[in-house]
Amino acid sequence: MRNIRMAAAGVVSAALLAGAAPAQAAQSAAPARVASVQAAQGQDAGAAGVSGMKVLKEFDYSRSKNRQLPLRLGEYKRGKKGKMVGFGWTKIKKKHNITKYGLIGWLAKSPNIDHVKGPRYNLTGWAHRVKCQSGNCKIVDRRKMLLATDETMTATGDHGVFKYFGAVTAFCKGTVKCPTWVNTKFRPKASAGLNTPAKDGERYMFTYKPL
């Protein structure tokens, strides 16, 4: 029975490893490849002692009052066609330079939700770099950030426990890698004081609406 339950975990990851675009990851599942991909994942997990399907963190999720959004370890590697493919935290970190769990949790609570297709959704937020001088402030860099999620119920391998597949990927629109300041200056609570007098220097704002 354990093997049957674990087989369900390969359905989504097979499509992700097929190299779908970030915002549309896993939209074209390849049923014929699911069994072989899952078998390979099982062998890799046995050898390495950990699976890409392992849930690292779970976050409050604006799409559901009852379920949290899992962030899986995932993977990011070169596929059979030579293209780098993957999903989950490993891809988010290595390809898109998002290195803080908190950014995923913040995006997961975004009220900005776009339905992509079936169980797949995109949630968005904005990161702003602002320079202030003599009381005047100017936005010098603004990044629209996107979190792609998949709500397919997926086996965890833990005695019939199922969770959402979870966070597929996250990135800054218009660029492969988010700038480093997105991670180092992430202070969502500080953004609540948008109307406070600005001191000279730089400010960083993370909001669900563009400033």
Accessible surface in RSA format (square Angstrom, percent):
REM  Atomic radii and reference values for relative SASA: ProtOr
REM  Chains: A
REM  Algorithm: Lee & Richards
REM  Probe-radius: 1.40
REM  Slices: 20
REM RES _ NUM      All-atoms   Total-Side   Main-Chain    Non-polar    All polar
REM                ABS   REL    ABS   REL    ABS   REL    ABS   REL    ABS   REL
RES MET A   1   150.74  78.1 112.96  74.8  37.78  90.0  89.49  76.1  61.26  81.2
RES ARG A   2   142.79  60.0 139.49  71.1   3.29   7.8  61.29  83.8  81.50  49.4
RES ASN A   3   128.10  88.3 119.35 115.3   8.75  21.1  31.23  75.2  96.88  93.6
RES ILE A   4   122.34  69.6 113.77  84.8   8.56  20.6 116.95  84.2   5.38  14.6
RES ARG A   5    79.43  33.4  75.82  38.6   3.61   8.6  15.54  21.2  63.90  38.7
RES MET A   6    51.04  26.4  51.04  33.8   0.00   0.0  51.02  43.4   0.02   0.0
RES ALA A   7    48.03  44.2  45.43  70.1   2.61   5.9  46.30  65.2   1.73   4.6
RES ALA A   8    36.63  33.7  26.75  41.3   9.88  22.5  31.95  45.0   4.68  12.4
RES ALA A   9     0.00   0.0   0.00   0.0   0.00   0.0   0.00   0.0   0.00   0.0
RES GLY A  10     0.00   0.0   0.00   N/A   0.00   0.0   0.00   0.0   0.00   0.0
RES VAL A  11    69.18  45.5  68.98  62.4   0.20   0.5  68.98  59.9   0.20   0.5
RES VAL A  12     4.36   2.9   2.52   2.3   1.84   4.4   4.36   3.8   0.00   0.0
RES SER A  13     0.00   0.0   0.00   0.0   0.00   0.0   0.00   0.0   0.00   0.0
RES ALA A  14     0.59   0.5   0.14   0.2   0.46   1.0   0.14   0.2   0.46   1.2
RES ALA A  15     1.74   1.6   0.69   1.1   1.05   2.4   0.69   1.0   1.05   2.8
RES LEU A  16     4.25   2.4   0.18   0.1   4.07  10.2   0.58   0.4   3.67   9.9
RES LEU A  17    23.88  13.3  15.15  10.8   8.73  22.0  15.15  10.6   8.73  23.5
RES ALA A  18    51.93  47.8  17.73  27.4  34.21  77.8  21.17  29.8  30.76  81.5
RES GLY A  19    17.02  21.0   0.00   N/A  17.02  21.0   5.57  15.3  11.45  25.6
RES ALA A  20    29.08  26.7   8.76  13.5  20.32  46.2  20.08  28.3   9.00  23.8
RES ALA A  21    55.85  51.4  42.35  65.4  13.50  30.7  48.87  68.8   6.98  18.5
RES PRO A  22    34.71  25.3  34.71  31.6   0.00   0.0  34.71  28.7   0.00   0.0
RES ALA A  23    30.04  27.6  25.76  39.8   4.28   9.7  25.79  36.3   4.25  11.3
RES GLN A  24    96.59  54.0  95.36  69.7   1.23   2.9  12.08  25.7  84.51  64.1
RES ALA A  25     7.32   6.7   3.31   5.1   4.01   9.1   3.31   4.7   4.01  10.6
RES ALA A  26     0.29   0.3   0.08   0.1   0.21   0.5   0.08   0.1   0.21   0.6
RES GLN A  27    47.55  26.6  30.03  21.9  17.51  41.7  10.10  21.5  37.45  28.4
RES SER A  28    81.79  69.1  69.60  92.9  12.19  28.1  52.56 111.9  29.22  40.9
RES ALA A  29    50.50  46.4  28.49  44.0  22.01  50.1  28.49  40.1  22.01  58.3
RES ALA A  30    24.99  23.0  20.30  31.3   4.69  10.7  24.99  35.2   0.00   0.0
RES PRO A  31   110.12  80.3  94.07  85.8  16.05  58.3  96.94  80.0  13.18  81.9
RES ALA A  32   101.68  93.5  63.88  98.6  37.79  86.0  76.85 108.2  24.83  65.8
RES ARG A  33    90.14  37.8  89.36  45.6   0.77   1.8  43.77  59.8  46.37  28.1
RES VAL A  34    23.80  15.7  23.80  21.5   0.00   0.0  23.80  20.7   0.00   0.0
RES ALA A  35    78.59  72.3  65.54 101.1  13.05  29.7  73.35 103.3   5.24  13.9
RES SER A  36    71.70  60.6  58.60  78.2  13.09  30.2  53.90 114.8  17.80  24.9
RES VAL A  37    18.92  12.5  15.77  14.3   3.15   7.6  18.88  16.4   0.04   0.1
RES GLN A  38    25.15  14.1  23.68  17.3   1.47   3.5  16.03  34.1   9.12   6.9
RES ALA A  39    55.36  50.9  41.38  63.9  13.99  31.8  53.30  75.1   2.06   5.5
RES ALA A  40    47.20  43.4  44.73  69.0   2.48   5.6  46.76  65.9   0.44   1.2
RES GLN A  41    25.06  14.0  21.10  15.4   3.97   9.4  19.65  41.8   5.41   4.1
RES GLY A  42    42.18  52.0   0.00   N/A  42.18  52.0  31.82  87.3  10.36  23.2
RES GLN A  43   134.32  75.1 119.05  87.0  15.27  36.4  47.61 101.3  86.71  65.8
RES ASP A  44    80.05  56.1  76.92  76.6   3.13   7.4  29.29  68.9  50.77  50.6
RES ALA A  45    24.12  22.2  19.53  30.1   4.59  10.4  20.32  28.6   3.80  10.1
RES GLY A  46    64.93  80.1   0.00   N/A  64.93  80.1  38.80 106.5  26.13  58.5
RES ALA A  47    95.03  87.4  51.13  78.9  43.90  99.9  62.77  88.4  32.26  85.5
RES ALA A  48    75.14  69.1  39.15  60.4  35.99  81.9  49.86  70.2  25.28  67.0
RES GLY A  49    68.65  84.7   0.00   N/A  68.65  84.7  35.30  96.9  33.35  74.7
RES VAL A  50    61.75  40.6  48.76  44.1  12.99  31.3  55.39  48.1   6.35  17.2
RES SER A  51    30.12  25.4  24.30  32.4   5.81  13.4  22.27  47.4   7.85  11.0
RES GLY A  52    20.38  25.1   0.00   N/A  20.38  25.1   6.40  17.6  13.98  31.3
RES MET A  53    13.69   7.1   9.82   6.5   3.87   9.2  10.26   8.7   3.43   4.5
RES LYS A  54   111.01  54.2 100.06  61.4  10.95  26.1  61.00  54.9  50.02  53.3
RES VAL A  55    39.53  26.0  18.50  16.7  21.03  50.7  18.50  16.1  21.03  57.0
RES LEU A  56    50.24  28.0  24.26  17.4  25.97  65.3  27.23  19.1  23.01  61.9
RES LYS A  57    91.50  44.6  84.80  52.0   6.70  16.0  33.75  30.4  57.75  61.5
RES GLU A  58    65.53  37.6  44.28  33.5  21.26  50.6   8.33  16.1  57.21  46.7
RES PHE A  59    22.32  11.2  19.37  12.0   2.96   7.7  22.32  13.5   0.00   0.0
RES ASP A  60    87.71  61.4  80.89  80.5   6.82  16.1  21.25  50.0  66.46  66.3
RES TYR A  61     8.91   4.2   0.00   0.0   8.91  23.2   0.71   0.5   8.20  10.1
RES SER A  62    52.06  44.0  13.49  18.0  38.58  88.9  25.88  55.1  26.18  36.7
RES ARG A  63    87.34  36.7  61.29  31.2  26.06  62.0   5.32   7.3  82.02  49.7
RES SER A  64    26.34  22.3   9.36  12.5  16.99  39.1  10.62  22.6  15.73  22.0
RES LYS A  65   212.61 103.7 169.34 103.9  43.26 103.0 119.21 107.3  93.39  99.5
RES ASN A  66   144.51  99.7 107.64 104.0  36.87  88.8  29.91  72.0 114.59 110.8
RES ARG A  67   107.20  45.0  99.83  50.9   7.37  17.5  19.93  27.2  87.27  52.9
RES GLN A  68    81.58  45.6  72.58  53.0   9.00  21.4  23.54  50.1  58.04  44.0
RES LEU A  69     0.23   0.1   0.23   0.2   0.00   0.0   0.23   0.2   0.00   0.0
RES PRO A  70     0.28   0.2   0.14   0.1   0.14   0.5   0.19   0.2   0.10   0.6
RES LEU A  71     0.17   0.1   0.17   0.1   0.00   0.0   0.17   0.1   0.00   0.0
RES ARG A  72     1.39   0.6   1.37   0.7   0.02   0.0   1.08   1.5   0.31   0.2
RES LEU A  73    48.14  26.8  48.14  34.4   0.00   0.0  48.14  33.8   0.00   0.0
RES GLY A  74     4.66   5.7   0.00   N/A   4.66   5.7   0.00   0.0   4.66  10.4
RES GLU A  75    35.60  20.4  34.34  26.0   1.26   3.0  15.09  29.2  20.51  16.7
RES TYR A  76    41.91  19.6  27.49  15.6  14.42  37.5  13.89  10.4  28.02  34.5
RES LYS A  77    93.45  45.6  90.56  55.6   2.89   6.9  59.84  53.9  33.61  35.8
RES ARG A  78   156.08  65.5 133.92  68.3  22.16  52.8  50.96  69.7 105.11  63.7
RES GLY A  79    24.15  29.8   0.00   N/A  24.15  29.8  16.82  46.2   7.33  16.4
RES LYS A  80   199.91  97.5 153.60  94.2  46.31 110.3 110.83  99.8  89.08  94.9
RES LYS A  81   207.11 101.0 168.55 103.4  38.57  91.8 120.43 108.4  86.68  92.3
RES GLY A  82    34.60  42.7   0.00   N/A  34.60  42.7  24.28  66.6  10.32  23.1
RES LYS A  83   126.52  61.7 119.52  73.3   7.00  16.7  85.73  77.2  40.79  43.5
RES MET A  84    61.56  31.9  53.41  35.3   8.15  19.4  51.44  43.7  10.12  13.4
RES VAL A  85    10.87   7.2   8.36   7.6   2.51   6.1  10.87   9.4   0.00   0.0
RES GLY A  86     2.64   3.3   0.00   N/A   2.64   3.3   0.00   0.0   2.64   5.9
RES PHE A  87     0.79   0.4   0.72   0.4   0.08   0.2   0.79   0.5   0.00   0.0
RES GLY A  88     0.00   0.0   0.00   N/A   0.00   0.0   0.00   0.0   0.00   0.0
RES TRP A  89    14.94   6.0  14.94   7.2   0.00   0.0   9.70   5.2   5.24   8.5
RES THR A  90    20.12  14.3  19.57  19.8   0.55   1.3  13.74  18.5   6.38   9.6
RES LYS A  91    10.59   5.2  10.59   6.5   0.00   0.0   0.69   0.6   9.90  10.5
RES ILE A  92     0.00   0.0   0.00   0.0   0.00   0.0   0.00   0.0   0.00   0.0
RES LYS A  93    87.06  42.5  81.07  49.7   5.99  14.3  34.63  31.2  52.42  55.8
RES LYS A  94   122.38  59.7 104.73  64.3  17.65  42.0  64.47  58.0  57.91  61.7
RES LYS A  95    46.52  22.7  43.29  26.6   3.23   7.7  19.81  17.8  26.71  28.5
RES HIS A  96     4.90   2.7   4.90   3.4   0.00   0.0   4.90   5.0   0.00   0.0
RES ASN A  97    35.76  24.7  35.43  34.2   0.34   0.8   2.87   6.9  32.89  31.8
RES ILE A  98     0.00   0.0   0.00   0.0   0.00   0.0   0.00   0.0   0.00   0.0
RES THR A  99    64.95  46.2  45.77  46.4  19.18  45.7  33.76  45.4  31.19  47.2
RES LYS A 100    77.82  38.0  75.28  46.2   2.54   6.0  53.95  48.6  23.86  25.4
RES TYR A 101    79.35  37.0  73.86  42.0   5.50  14.3  52.42  39.4  26.94  33.2
RES GLY A 102    36.46  45.0   0.00   N/A  36.46  45.0  28.34  77.8   8.13  18.2
RES LEU A 103     0.00   0.0   0.00   0.0   0.00   0.0   0.00   0.0   0.00   0.0
RES ILE A 104     0.10   0.1   0.10   0.1   0.00   0.0   0.10   0.1   0.00   0.0
RES GLY A 105     8.08  10.0   0.00   N/A   8.08  10.0   7.89  21.7   0.18   0.4
RES TRP A 106    18.19   7.3  15.22   7.4   2.97   7.0  11.77   6.3   6.42  10.4
RES LEU A 107     0.00   0.0   0.00   0.0   0.00   0.0   0.00   0.0   0.00   0.0
RES ALA A 108     0.00   0.0   0.00   0.0   0.00   0.0   0.00   0.0   0.00   0.0
RES LYS A 109   110.03  53.7  98.75  60.6  11.28  26.9  42.68  38.4  67.35  71.7
RES SER A 110     0.00   0.0   0.00   0.0   0.00   0.0   0.00   0.0   0.00   0.0
RES PRO A 111    88.88  64.8  62.28  56.8  26.60  96.7  67.42  55.7  21.46 133.4
RES ASN A 112    41.33  28.5  34.68  33.5   6.65  16.0  17.47  42.0  23.86  23.1
RES ILE A 113    63.11  35.9  34.53  25.7  28.58  68.9  34.53  24.9  28.58  77.5
RES ASP A 114    82.10  57.5  79.17  78.8   2.94   6.9  22.66  53.3  59.44  59.3
RES HIS A 115   112.96  61.7  81.86  56.9  31.09  79.5  57.02  58.8  55.94  65.1
RES VAL A 116    46.02  30.3  15.80  14.3  30.22  72.8  20.48  17.8  25.54  69.3
RES LYS A 117   121.38  59.2 117.97  72.4   3.41   8.1  73.16  65.8  48.23  51.4
RES GLY A 118    44.97  55.5   0.00   N/A  44.97  55.5  33.42  91.7  11.55  25.9
RES PRO A 119    44.68  32.6  38.40  35.0   6.29  22.9  44.24  36.5   0.45   2.8
RES ARG A 120    38.84  16.3  38.84  19.8   0.00   0.0   7.37  10.1  31.47  19.1
RES TYR A 121    29.28  13.7  28.60  16.3   0.68   1.8   6.71   5.0  22.57  27.8
RES ASN A 122    15.49  10.7  15.49  15.0   0.00   0.0   0.66   1.6  14.82  14.3
RES LEU A 123     0.00   0.0   0.00   0.0   0.00   0.0   0.00   0.0   0.00   0.0
RES THR A 124     5.34   3.8   5.34   5.4   0.00   0.0   1.48   2.0   3.86   5.8
RES GLY A 125     0.00   0.0   0.00   N/A   0.00   0.0   0.00   0.0   0.00   0.0
RES TRP A 126    39.89  16.0  39.89  19.3   0.00   0.0  29.57  15.8  10.32  16.7
RES ALA A 127     0.00   0.0   0.00   0.0   0.00   0.0   0.00   0.0   0.00   0.0
RES HIS A 128     0.00   0.0   0.00   0.0   0.00   0.0   0.00   0.0   0.00   0.0
RES ARG A 129    69.85  29.3  69.85  35.6   0.00   0.0   1.88   2.6  67.97  41.2
RES VAL A 130    10.82   7.1  10.82   9.8   0.00   0.0  10.82   9.4   0.00   0.0
RES LYS A 131    99.80  48.7  96.36  59.1   3.44   8.2  43.21  38.9  56.59  60.3
RES CYS A 132     6.04   4.6   0.17   0.2   5.87  13.8   0.65   1.7   5.39   5.8
RES GLN A 133   134.90  75.4 132.06  96.5   2.84   6.8  34.82  74.1 100.08  75.9
RES SER A 134    92.73  78.4  59.76  79.7  32.98  76.0  44.44  94.6  48.29  67.7
RES GLY A 135    57.87  71.4   0.00   N/A  57.87  71.4  27.43  75.3  30.44  68.2
RES ASN A 136   113.84  78.5 106.68 103.1   7.16  17.2  31.32  75.4  82.52  79.8
RES CYS A 137    62.82  47.5  26.42  29.5  36.40  85.5  20.21  51.2  42.61  45.9
RES LYS A 138   150.39  73.4 145.39  89.2   5.00  11.9  93.07  83.8  57.32  61.1
RES ILE A 139    58.07  33.0  38.33  28.6  19.74  47.6  38.33  27.6  19.74  53.6
RES VAL A 140    65.50  43.1  29.15  26.4  36.35  87.6  36.03  31.3  29.46  79.9
RES ASP A 141    28.63  20.1  23.47  23.4   5.16  12.2  10.84  25.5  17.79  17.7
RES ARG A 142   107.91  45.3  82.35  42.0  25.56  60.9  13.36  18.3  94.55  57.3
RES ARG A 143    58.42  24.5  58.01  29.6   0.41   1.0   8.02  11.0  50.40  30.5
RES LYS A 144    75.94  37.0  71.22  43.7   4.72  11.2  23.64  21.3  52.30  55.7
RES MET A 145     0.00   0.0   0.00   0.0   0.00   0.0   0.00   0.0   0.00   0.0
RES LEU A 146     8.71   4.8   8.71   6.2   0.00   0.0   8.71   6.1   0.00   0.0
RES LEU A 147     0.00   0.0   0.00   0.0   0.00   0.0   0.00   0.0   0.00   0.0
RES ALA A 148     5.59   5.1   5.59   8.6   0.00   0.0   5.59   7.9   0.00   0.0
RES THR A 149     1.48   1.1   0.00   0.0   1.48   3.5   0.00   0.0   1.48   2.2
RES ASP A 150     0.00   0.0   0.00   0.0   0.00   0.0   0.00   0.0   0.00   0.0
RES GLU A 151    23.60  13.6  16.26  12.3   7.34  17.5   4.10   7.9  19.50  15.9
RES THR A 152    38.57  27.4  33.02  33.5   5.55  13.2  34.01  45.7   4.55   6.9
RES MET A 153    75.10  38.9  58.96  39.0  16.14  38.4  55.66  47.3  19.45  25.8
RES THR A 154     0.38   0.3   0.28   0.3   0.10   0.2   0.10   0.1   0.28   0.4
RES ALA A 155     1.34   1.2   0.79   1.2   0.55   1.2   0.79   1.1   0.55   1.4
RES THR A 156    40.96  29.1  12.72  12.9  28.24  67.3  14.72  19.8  26.24  39.7
RES GLY A 157     8.66  10.7   0.00   N/A   8.66  10.7   5.18  14.2   3.47   7.8
RES ASP A 158    80.05  56.1  76.66  76.3   3.38   8.0  23.24  54.7  56.80  56.6
RES HIS A 159   158.71  86.7 134.23  93.3  24.48  62.6  85.47  88.1  73.24  85.2
RES GLY A 160    29.60  36.5   0.00   N/A  29.60  36.5  10.36  28.4  19.24  43.1
RES VAL A 161    61.10  40.2  55.90  50.6   5.20  12.5  60.90  52.9   0.20   0.5
RES PHE A 162    81.09  40.6  67.82  42.0  13.27  34.5  67.82  41.1  13.27  38.0
RES LYS A 163    56.51  27.6  55.84  34.3   0.67   1.6  25.43  22.9  31.09  33.1
RES TYR A 164    26.86  12.5  25.32  14.4   1.54   4.0   6.72   5.0  20.14  24.8
RES PHE A 165     0.84   0.4   0.62   0.4   0.21   0.6   0.62   0.4   0.21   0.6
RES GLY A 166     0.00   0.0   0.00   N/A   0.00   0.0   0.00   0.0   0.00   0.0
RES ALA A 167     1.14   1.1   0.00   0.0   1.14   2.6   0.00   0.0   1.14   3.0
RES VAL A 168     3.32   2.2   3.32   3.0   0.00   0.0   3.32   2.9   0.00   0.0
RES THR A 169     0.05   0.0   0.05   0.1   0.00   0.0   0.05   0.1   0.00   0.0
RES ALA A 170     0.00   0.0   0.00   0.0   0.00   0.0   0.00   0.0   0.00   0.0
RES PHE A 171    19.27   9.6  19.27  11.9   0.00   0.0  19.27  11.7   0.00   0.0
RES CYS A 172     0.00   0.0   0.00   0.0   0.00   0.0   0.00   0.0   0.00   0.0
RES LYS A 173    97.35  47.5  83.76  51.4  13.60  32.4  33.69  30.3  63.67  67.8
RES GLY A 174    89.70 110.6   0.00   N/A  89.70 110.6  45.18 124.0  44.52  99.7
RES THR A 175    51.87  36.9  32.78  33.2  19.08  45.5  20.67  27.8  31.19  47.2
RES VAL A 176    89.23  58.7  83.56  75.7   5.66  13.6  86.50  75.2   2.73   7.4
RES LYS A 177   111.59  54.4 103.76  63.7   7.84  18.7  86.91  78.2  24.68  26.3
RES CYS A 178     2.02   1.5   0.00   0.0   2.02   4.7   0.00   0.0   2.02   2.2
RES PRO A 179    28.24  20.6  16.63  15.2  11.61  42.2  28.24  23.3   0.00   0.0
RES THR A 180    88.61  63.0  83.47  84.6   5.14  12.3  55.51  74.6  33.10  50.0
RES TRP A 181    29.59  11.9  26.18  12.7   3.41   8.0  26.25  14.0   3.34   5.4
RES VAL A 182     0.00   0.0   0.00   0.0   0.00   0.0   0.00   0.0   0.00   0.0
RES ASN A 183     7.22   5.0   7.22   7.0   0.00   0.0   5.42  13.1   1.79   1.7
RES THR A 184    71.82  51.1  59.58  60.4  12.23  29.2  58.70  78.8  13.12  19.8
RES LYS A 185    86.23  42.1  84.52  51.9   1.71   4.1  28.57  25.7  57.66  61.4
RES PHE A 186    18.98   9.5  13.97   8.7   5.01  13.0  13.97   8.5   5.01  14.3
RES ARG A 187   129.62  54.4 126.21  64.3   3.41   8.1  55.27  75.5  74.35  45.1
RES PRO A 188    51.27  37.4  41.77  38.1   9.50  34.5  42.08  34.7   9.19  57.1
RES LYS A 189   187.37  91.4 172.19 105.6  15.18  36.1 121.15 109.0  66.21  70.5
RES ALA A 190    61.08  56.2  38.80  59.9  22.28  50.7  50.83  71.6  10.25  27.2
RES SER A 191     7.13   6.0   4.17   5.6   2.96   6.8   4.38   9.3   2.75   3.9
RES ALA A 192    94.13  86.6  53.49  82.5  40.64  92.5  66.37  93.5  27.76  73.5
RES GLY A 193    23.34  28.8   0.00   N/A  23.34  28.8  20.88  57.3   2.45   5.5
RES LEU A 194    69.55  38.7  51.19  36.6  18.35  46.1  51.19  36.0  18.35  49.4
RES ASN A 195   153.16 105.6 119.97 115.9  33.19  79.9  38.94  93.7 114.22 110.4
RES THR A 196    74.17  52.8  66.65  67.6   7.51  17.9  59.64  80.1  14.52  22.0
RES PRO A 197   128.43  93.6 103.51  94.4  24.92  90.6 115.96  95.7  12.47  77.5
RES ALA A 198    29.44  27.1   7.29  11.3  22.15  50.4   8.17  11.5  21.27  56.3
RES LYS A 199   178.68  87.2 167.31 102.7  11.37  27.1 115.97 104.4  62.71  66.8
RES ASP A 200    99.09  69.4  70.23  69.9  28.86  68.3  32.23  75.8  66.86  66.7
RES GLY A 201    38.50  47.5   0.00   N/A  38.50  47.5  36.31  99.7   2.18   4.9
RES GLU A 202    71.64  41.1  41.30  31.2  30.34  72.2  21.03  40.7  50.61  41.3
RES ARG A 203    51.51  21.6  46.88  23.9   4.63  11.0  21.50  29.4  30.01  18.2
RES TYR A 204    33.98  15.9  24.82  14.1   9.16  23.8  15.68  11.8  18.30  22.6
RES MET A 205     9.61   5.0   9.61   6.4   0.00   0.0   9.12   7.8   0.49   0.6
RES PHE A 206     5.49   2.7   0.00   0.0   5.49  14.3   0.00   0.0   5.49  15.7
RES THR A 207    19.14  13.6  14.33  14.5   4.81  11.5  19.14  25.7   0.00   0.0
RES TYR A 208    59.04  27.6  54.60  31.1   4.44  11.6  50.98  38.3   8.06   9.9
RES LYS A 209   158.02  77.1 155.84  95.6   2.17   5.2  98.19  88.4  59.82  63.7
RES PRO A 210    69.69  50.8  51.44  46.9  18.25  66.3  51.44  42.5  18.25 113.4
RES LEU A 211    81.73  45.5  37.24  26.6  44.49 111.9  67.52  47.4  14.22  38.3
END  Absolute sums over single chains surface
CHAIN  1 A    11072.5       8621.5       2451.0       6124.7       4947.8
END  Absolute sums over all chains
TOTAL         11072.5       8621.5       2451.0       6124.7       4947.8
